[in-house]
Amino acid sequence: MRKPFYEKCVSVHLFSILLALLLILPATNSLRANPNQDRSLSGMVTSASDGEPLIGVSVIVKGTTNGTVTDFDGKYSLKVNQGQTLIFSYIGYVSQEIKYAGQTTINIVLKEDTELLDEVVVIGYGVQKKKLVTGATVQVKGDNLQKMNTTNALQALQGQTPGVSIASTSGQPGAEMKVTVRGLGTVGKSGPLYIIDGVEGDITAVSPSDIESIDVLKDAASAAIYGAQSANGVVLVTTKSGKEGKAQVTFDAYYGIQNVARKADMLNAQEYMSIMNEQALNSGSSVYDFSKTARPGIYNADGTVIDTDWIDQMFKDNAKTQSYSLGINGGSATSNYSISLGYLSQEGIVGGKDVSNYERYNFRINTEHKLYKDVLKVGQHASFVYVKNTGIGVGNQYNNTLRGAFSTSPLSPVYSDNNKYDSPYNDTTNSDWFNVDSNPYGVMMTNNNNLSDNQKWIADVYAEFQPIKNLKIKSVFGINYYASEYRSYTPLYRFSIYSYNEAHTSVSQNMSKGHTMTWTNTAGYDFNINDHAISTMIGMEAVRFQGTYLSAGNWDLKSVFNDWQHAYIDNTENTDSDGKTLSGKPEDNYRRVSYFGRVGYNYKEKYLFNATLRADASSKFAKGNRWGYFPSVSAGWLVSGEDFMRPVANVMDYLKVRASWGQVGNQNIDNFQYAAPIKTSTTNYIFGNQGLGADYNQWGAYPSRLANANVKWETSEQVNIGFDARFFSKLNANFDFYVKTTKDWLVKAPILGTAGTGAPFINGGDVKNTGVELALTWNDRIGKLNYNIGINGAYNKNKVGAIPNADGIIHGLTNMLYDNSEEFYRAENGHAIGYFWGYETAGLFQNTQEIADWKAAKNGILQTNVRPGDVRYVDQDHNGVIDENDKVDLGNGMPDFTFGFNLGFDYKGFDFSVNANGMAGNKIVQSYRNHGGNSKSNYTSAILARWTGEGTSNHIPRVTETNINWQFSDLYVHDGDFLRISNITLGYDFLN
């Protein structure tokens, strides 16, 4: 049945309405779900302290990349969805999070982050706000050191402190590090002063896990408060202290293995025999017969030639290192404590634990107590360290365990049954190849019986009295006590015609103990006059050292006690005076008294000024020259605090410029340098002609040098200009330029040979170090990923001034590189300290025509019977003779550039870091082979690139049985540039 027309119209309208509703409702629901989508928000951010607008504040929607920064007027605008959270952050202020509820305007007031602004660094006898520091200092946090997993804190500092060069003195476990701050300033002791919780001490005895921070005072203005001890820089170590709250227990441990990354590649047996024959022919000798018939001793039982890799034999794979540290920290509102216990061990990679090992036990307790409503504060720091170590020889060519491994022929075996002392190691005495060769591994394992046992107690107690507000009177008494014992044993052995001990076993023991007591009293008063802030401090310090030393030695252990375990003096039976040694003496007592003061001033923390003065009197100098005075001044300007910097504040939000001048002293000299010591050893004299026996041998004495009561302090004067800046609230930059001049060295005076005794010490000579330092760090975040990148570098130029002796030279030692080697390093006017002094070479003579042309040009030739393949030594003065006048500066061991970088990030509990350090511009002298006295010494594989005919080499000369081509020259000198990744760490924090 057909519907009426009006019913059709109604149906169409109902359908249209329904369709419209279906189309509209989703949109309505959508608007209800996001009522403020893409709504614009604006506002202003100001400072709570002064109401001024803040420029460059980061405004970001949490969890997104949507954000902006405030403009010159502190204003911002961006689009936000309702319910989202806004984060307002700015360097130096406490961040705020605001949940957006649909407003069109949100104004924010940020409060200063007082903890960040008041971050302090340790300075001499106190602390100072970091932003008020006007000297050149650098601080490294203890947490960063602990992550490096090193045996001592100095290793962890490598690459983190621009201007501070840190290098290993040897690979021996527990070996000291050589630390040089802003270039070498003296020919004497050049290490910095280490202050541990206010007391002079040994930084290698402090566990890295116990350190809160390390502050390095690099310029004279920062270090002058320590006066006579600070010419080489000052390192301030602050150990951890307790904090208010529940006790926190921490445990830090690591276990690792050590291996040599790269070993020297020596010639194998076949290469060695080939070279021996070649150098014999080149020297006019006959080749050697290496057949089994002629030399059966160089063959194994299976008929193969013995082929010993002595370098590989000396090293131990997978040497262990481990460290464990337990700490407990806590306290209340009036008392706090920090206790730690630690153990560390490191096996040597040369020889392993039996001959090279280091163990350290640490105990530390720090406490502090506040009494009478903070009027009185008392506390103490106490640390006990016990170290046991054995070690190999790491000295010059005559006291170096590894030296023999480089020279010994590969044709000698390590083990055999030919040793007459029941030793498993081969003896070459009857070798049919070379009976001068020893057995370096056998010597190391047999004649390396030694043990060093050291205890150190470093402690202080202090009281700080505050009778009125801002006046603090503090007294600190500290003691640094040590006791050490050393024992060694030499058994009977024989490994060659020159390496033996067959007359007597011997034992030596020595003991020493001593202490340094330091009493320091300071008074400080800080006050404000309107916007002027003034801080003052005065103090005095008294230091006293005394100690004793005792040693004894004897031959012939009793037969039942003839081993290392029983090697004590009581177990010897020798009664002959020739084998007995006994000595005991007091150490040279030392006294010092000091008075010092400091005044600091700032106006609105924008204009900064500091001045210090210290007076030191030392017993190391004669009366009349005992006092030294060391002033310093420094100033700073916080440029970013000025109104004219506001337009660029979004780019550079912090800038401080600094300048300083100061003088510091160096008293690190031996006692009685001003005096004429009386020599009594080896001074016997026989009077008359009645006989030569002991009854007629009379004891005598004489002054070993002339006296000079006018000897005084070495003084270092330094000017420093620098700035600290921050860009984009993320990039920090620190720059310094300095000129450091150290003068009045202690050197021996020129005297006539008729003086009858040694030359006196006088003051003279100086060295100038000029350099720049730059450190850049970038800290940022991408979502939940926080990352940081740091890079630092320093340049330093070292130049010696006038040295007032006969030839203007302080000479180096001889016999250091090889037998009968001449002096190869020295300090001289116009050169760097310790520069390498030798011949310059101009390649090799390739043929006889080149030799003739060289002579025709009136150039000298060092070789008596020169041949193609010989070294062309440069005749610097063109006089036709090669002599010492032709030796020149071949570089020096000090780097021109030192640098380091670090990269780190953390993400959801994971953290990762990489640290690297390096240097460039320094030279190293490499002398693996004894060129002076052993023509059959092995070579490194570098000799395979030698000259064997015209054009084959222009650098490594032909091989001969003499050392005429290996006089000290630039052939020994190599670039010392390196970049080393010192640490890679990946961790996870389970608390997150």
RAGIGI-V793357 format. One record per backbone hydrogen bond with DSSP energy under -0.5 kcal/mol. CO is the residue of the C=O (numbers start at 1). NH is the residue of the N-H. If there is no record, write none. Layout:
co:CO nh:NH
co:CO nh:NH
This chain:
co:4 nh:8
co:5 nh:9
co:6 nh:10
co:7 nh:11
co:8 nh:12
co:9 nh:13
co:10 nh:14
co:11 nh:15
co:12 nh:16
co:13 nh:17
co:14 nh:18
co:15 nh:19
co:16 nh:20
co:17 nh:21
co:18 nh:22
co:19 nh:23
co:20 nh:24
co:21 nh:25
co:22 nh:26
co:23 nh:27
co:24 nh:28
co:25 nh:29
co:26 nh:30
co:27 nh:31
co:28 nh:32
co:29 nh:33
co:30 nh:34
co:32 nh:35
co:34 nh:37
co:36 nh:39
co:39 nh:80
co:41 nh:78
co:42 nh:106
co:43 nh:76
co:44 nh:108
co:45 nh:54
co:46 nh:110
co:47 nh:51
co:52 nh:47
co:53 nh:55
co:54 nh:57
co:57 nh:70
co:58 nh:89
co:59 nh:68
co:60 nh:62
co:60 nh:87
co:61 nh:64
co:65 nh:67
co:66 nh:61
co:68 nh:59
co:70 nh:56
co:71 nh:74
co:74 nh:45
co:75 nh:71
co:76 nh:43
co:78 nh:41
co:80 nh:39
co:81 nh:84
co:84 nh:100
co:85 nh:62
co:86 nh:88
co:86 nh:98
co:87 nh:60
co:87 nh:89
co:88 nh:96
co:89 nh:58
co:90 nh:93
co:92 nh:113
co:96 nh:88
co:98 nh:86
co:98 nh:100
co:100 nh:83
co:104 nh:42
co:108 nh:46
co:108 nh:110
co:110 nh:48
co:111 nh:94
co:112 nh:114
co:113 nh:117
co:114 nh:118
co:116 nh:119
co:119 nh:130
co:121 nh:128
co:123 nh:126
co:126 nh:123
co:128 nh:121
co:129 nh:132
co:130 nh:133
co:135 nh:137
co:136 nh:218
co:136 nh:219
co:138 nh:216
co:140 nh:214
co:141 nh:144
co:141 nh:145
co:142 nh:146
co:143 nh:147
co:145 nh:148
co:146 nh:149
co:152 nh:155
co:152 nh:156
co:153 nh:157
co:154 nh:158
co:155 nh:158
co:157 nh:160
co:157 nh:161
co:161 nh:164
co:163 nh:165
co:163 nh:182
co:164 nh:166
co:165 nh:180
co:167 nh:178
co:172 nh:175
co:176 nh:169
co:177 nh:179
co:178 nh:167
co:178 nh:180
co:180 nh:165
co:180 nh:182
co:193 nh:195
co:193 nh:235
co:194 nh:196
co:194 nh:201
co:195 nh:197
co:195 nh:237
co:196 nh:199
co:199 nh:196
co:201 nh:203
co:202 nh:205
co:203 nh:206
co:205 nh:207
co:206 nh:153
co:207 nh:210
co:208 nh:211
co:210 nh:240
co:212 nh:142
co:213 nh:238
co:214 nh:140
co:215 nh:217
co:215 nh:236
co:216 nh:138
co:216 nh:218
co:217 nh:234
co:219 nh:223
co:220 nh:224
co:223 nh:226
co:224 nh:227
co:226 nh:229
co:227 nh:230
co:227 nh:665
co:228 nh:667
co:230 nh:233
co:233 nh:193
co:234 nh:217
co:234 nh:236
co:235 nh:195
co:235 nh:237
co:236 nh:215
co:236 nh:238
co:237 nh:197
co:237 nh:239
co:238 nh:212
co:238 nh:213
co:245 nh:331
co:248 nh:250
co:248 nh:329
co:250 nh:327
co:252 nh:325
co:254 nh:323
co:256 nh:321
co:258 nh:319
co:264 nh:266
co:265 nh:941
co:268 nh:272
co:269 nh:273
co:270 nh:274
co:271 nh:275
co:272 nh:276
co:273 nh:277
co:274 nh:278
co:275 nh:279
co:276 nh:280
co:277 nh:281
co:278 nh:282
co:279 nh:283
co:279 nh:961
co:280 nh:283
co:280 nh:285
co:281 nh:284
co:288 nh:290
co:291 nh:295
co:295 nh:298
co:296 nh:299
co:298 nh:306
co:300 nh:303
co:304 nh:300
co:308 nh:310
co:309 nh:313
co:310 nh:314
co:311 nh:315
co:314 nh:351
co:316 nh:319
co:319 nh:258
co:320 nh:347
co:321 nh:256
co:322 nh:345
co:323 nh:254
co:324 nh:343
co:325 nh:252
co:326 nh:341
co:327 nh:250
co:328 nh:339
co:329 nh:248
co:330 nh:337
co:331 nh:245
co:334 nh:370
co:335 nh:332
co:336 nh:368
co:337 nh:330
co:338 nh:366
co:339 nh:328
co:340 nh:364
co:341 nh:326
co:342 nh:362
co:343 nh:324
co:344 nh:360
co:345 nh:322
co:346 nh:358
co:349 nh:316
co:349 nh:351
co:352 nh:355
co:352 nh:356
co:356 nh:348
co:357 nh:390
co:358 nh:346
co:359 nh:388
co:360 nh:344
co:361 nh:386
co:362 nh:342
co:363 nh:384
co:364 nh:340
co:365 nh:382
co:366 nh:338
co:367 nh:380
co:368 nh:336
co:369 nh:378
co:371 nh:375
co:371 nh:376
co:372 nh:375
co:375 nh:466
co:376 nh:371
co:377 nh:464
co:378 nh:369
co:379 nh:462
co:380 nh:367
co:381 nh:460
co:382 nh:365
co:383 nh:458
co:384 nh:363
co:385 nh:456
co:386 nh:361
co:387 nh:454
co:388 nh:359
co:389 nh:452
co:390 nh:357
co:393 nh:401
co:396 nh:399
co:399 nh:395
co:400 nh:403
co:400 nh:404
co:402 nh:405
co:402 nh:406
co:403 nh:406
co:403 nh:407
co:404 nh:408
co:407 nh:938
co:409 nh:412
co:410 nh:308
co:414 nh:426
co:419 nh:422
co:424 nh:416
co:428 nh:431
co:434 nh:437
co:435 nh:497
co:439 nh:443
co:440 nh:444
co:441 nh:445
co:442 nh:446
co:443 nh:447
co:448 nh:450
co:449 nh:489
co:451 nh:487
co:452 nh:389
co:453 nh:485
co:454 nh:387
co:455 nh:483
co:456 nh:385
co:456 nh:458
co:457 nh:459
co:457 nh:481
co:458 nh:383
co:459 nh:479
co:460 nh:381
co:461 nh:477
co:462 nh:379
co:463 nh:475
co:464 nh:377
co:465 nh:473
co:468 nh:471
co:470 nh:472
co:470 nh:526
co:472 nh:474
co:472 nh:524
co:473 nh:465
co:474 nh:522
co:475 nh:463
co:476 nh:478
co:476 nh:520
co:477 nh:461
co:478 nh:518
co:479 nh:459
co:479 nh:481
co:480 nh:516
co:481 nh:457
co:482 nh:514
co:483 nh:455
co:484 nh:512
co:485 nh:453
co:486 nh:510
co:487 nh:451
co:488 nh:508
co:489 nh:449
co:489 nh:491
co:490 nh:506
co:493 nh:501
co:495 nh:428
co:498 nh:500
co:499 nh:495
co:499 nh:496
co:501 nh:493
co:505 nh:556
co:506 nh:490
co:507 nh:554
co:508 nh:488
co:509 nh:552
co:510 nh:486
co:511 nh:550
co:512 nh:484
co:513 nh:548
co:514 nh:482
co:515 nh:546
co:516 nh:480
co:517 nh:544
co:518 nh:478
co:518 nh:520
co:519 nh:542
co:520 nh:476
co:521 nh:540
co:522 nh:474
co:523 nh:538
co:524 nh:472
co:525 nh:536
co:527 nh:534
co:529 nh:532
co:531 nh:533
co:531 nh:604
co:532 nh:529
co:533 nh:602
co:534 nh:527
co:535 nh:600
co:536 nh:525
co:537 nh:598
co:538 nh:523
co:539 nh:596
co:540 nh:521
co:541 nh:594
co:542 nh:519
co:543 nh:592
co:544 nh:517
co:545 nh:590
co:546 nh:515
co:547 nh:587
co:548 nh:513
co:549 nh:585
co:550 nh:511
co:551 nh:583
co:552 nh:509
co:553 nh:581
co:554 nh:507
co:555 nh:574
co:556 nh:573
co:558 nh:561
co:559 nh:562
co:561 nh:563
co:563 nh:566
co:564 nh:567
co:566 nh:568
co:568 nh:571
co:569 nh:572
co:571 nh:558
co:576 nh:579
co:576 nh:580
co:577 nh:580
co:581 nh:553
co:583 nh:551
co:585 nh:549
co:587 nh:589
co:590 nh:545
co:591 nh:619
co:592 nh:543
co:593 nh:617
co:594 nh:541
co:595 nh:615
co:596 nh:539
co:597 nh:613
co:598 nh:537
co:599 nh:611
co:600 nh:535
co:601 nh:609
co:602 nh:533
co:602 nh:604
co:603 nh:606
co:603 nh:607
co:606 nh:608
co:606 nh:638
co:607 nh:603
co:608 nh:636
co:609 nh:601
co:610 nh:634
co:611 nh:599
co:612 nh:632
co:613 nh:597
co:614 nh:630
co:615 nh:595
co:616 nh:628
co:617 nh:593
co:618 nh:621
co:622 nh:625
co:626 nh:618
co:628 nh:616
co:630 nh:614
co:631 nh:663
co:632 nh:612
co:633 nh:661
co:634 nh:610
co:635 nh:659
co:636 nh:608
co:637 nh:639
co:637 nh:657
co:638 nh:641
co:639 nh:642
co:642 nh:645
co:643 nh:646
co:645 nh:648
co:646 nh:649
co:648 nh:651
co:648 nh:652
co:651 nh:653
co:651 nh:728
co:654 nh:726
co:655 nh:639
co:655 nh:640
co:656 nh:724
co:657 nh:637
co:658 nh:722
co:659 nh:635
co:660 nh:720
co:661 nh:633
co:662 nh:718
co:664 nh:716
co:665 nh:231
co:666 nh:714
co:667 nh:669
co:668 nh:189
co:670 nh:673
co:672 nh:675
co:673 nh:761
co:674 nh:708
co:675 nh:677
co:677 nh:679
co:677 nh:704
co:679 nh:702
co:680 nh:683
co:685 nh:687
co:685 nh:698
co:693 nh:696
co:694 nh:697
co:696 nh:687
co:696 nh:698
co:698 nh:685
co:702 nh:679
co:704 nh:758
co:708 nh:711
co:714 nh:666
co:715 nh:743
co:716 nh:664
co:717 nh:741
co:718 nh:662
co:719 nh:739
co:720 nh:660
co:721 nh:737
co:722 nh:658
co:723 nh:735
co:724 nh:656
co:725 nh:733
co:726 nh:653
co:726 nh:654
co:727 nh:730
co:727 nh:731
co:730 nh:732
co:730 nh:779
co:731 nh:727
co:732 nh:777
co:733 nh:725
co:734 nh:775
co:735 nh:723
co:736 nh:773
co:737 nh:721
co:738 nh:771
co:739 nh:719
co:739 nh:741
co:740 nh:742
co:740 nh:769
co:741 nh:717
co:741 nh:743
co:742 nh:767
co:743 nh:715
co:745 nh:747
co:745 nh:764
co:747 nh:762
co:752 nh:755
co:753 nh:756
co:758 nh:706
co:760 nh:749
co:762 nh:747
co:765 nh:744
co:765 nh:745
co:766 nh:801
co:767 nh:742
co:768 nh:770
co:768 nh:799
co:769 nh:740
co:770 nh:797
co:771 nh:738
co:772 nh:795
co:773 nh:736
co:774 nh:793
co:775 nh:734
co:776 nh:791
co:777 nh:732
co:778 nh:789
co:780 nh:787
co:782 nh:785
co:784 nh:786
co:784 nh:908
co:785 nh:782
co:786 nh:906
co:787 nh:780
co:788 nh:904
co:789 nh:778
co:790 nh:902
co:791 nh:776
co:792 nh:900
co:793 nh:774
co:794 nh:898
co:795 nh:772
co:797 nh:770
co:799 nh:768
co:800 nh:830
co:802 nh:804
co:803 nh:805
co:808 nh:829
co:809 nh:811
co:810 nh:827
co:813 nh:824
co:816 nh:397
co:818 nh:821
co:821 nh:815
co:824 nh:837
co:825 nh:812
co:826 nh:835
co:827 nh:810
co:828 nh:831
co:831 nh:800
co:832 nh:835
co:835 nh:826
co:836 nh:838
co:836 nh:890
co:838 nh:888
co:839 nh:970
co:840 nh:874
co:843 nh:842
co:843 nh:872
co:845 nh:869
co:847 nh:851
co:848 nh:852
co:849 nh:853
co:850 nh:854
co:851 nh:855
co:852 nh:856
co:853 nh:857
co:854 nh:859
co:855 nh:858
co:858 nh:880
co:863 nh:866
co:867 nh:870
co:869 nh:958
co:870 nh:845
co:871 nh:873
co:872 nh:842
co:874 nh:876
co:875 nh:878
co:881 nh:883
co:883 nh:886
co:884 nh:887
co:886 nh:840
co:888 nh:838
co:888 nh:890
co:891 nh:836
co:892 nh:923
co:896 nh:796
co:897 nh:920
co:898 nh:794
co:899 nh:918
co:900 nh:792
co:901 nh:916
co:902 nh:790
co:903 nh:914
co:904 nh:788
co:905 nh:912
co:906 nh:786
co:907 nh:910
co:909 nh:989
co:910 nh:907
co:911 nh:987
co:912 nh:905
co:913 nh:985
co:914 nh:903
co:915 nh:982
co:915 nh:983
co:916 nh:901
co:917 nh:980
co:918 nh:899
co:919 nh:978
co:920 nh:896
co:920 nh:897
co:922 nh:976
co:924 nh:926
co:924 nh:974
co:925 nh:927
co:929 nh:931
co:930 nh:934
co:934 nh:937
co:939 nh:267
co:940 nh:943
co:941 nh:944
co:942 nh:945
co:943 nh:946
co:949 nh:948
co:949 nh:952
co:955 nh:957
co:956 nh:947
co:963 nh:966
co:964 nh:967
co:968 nh:839
co:969 nh:972
co:972 nh:926
co:974 nh:924
co:978 nh:919
co:980 nh:917
co:980 nh:982
co:983 nh:915
co:985 nh:913
co:987 nh:911
co:988 nh:990
co:989 nh:992
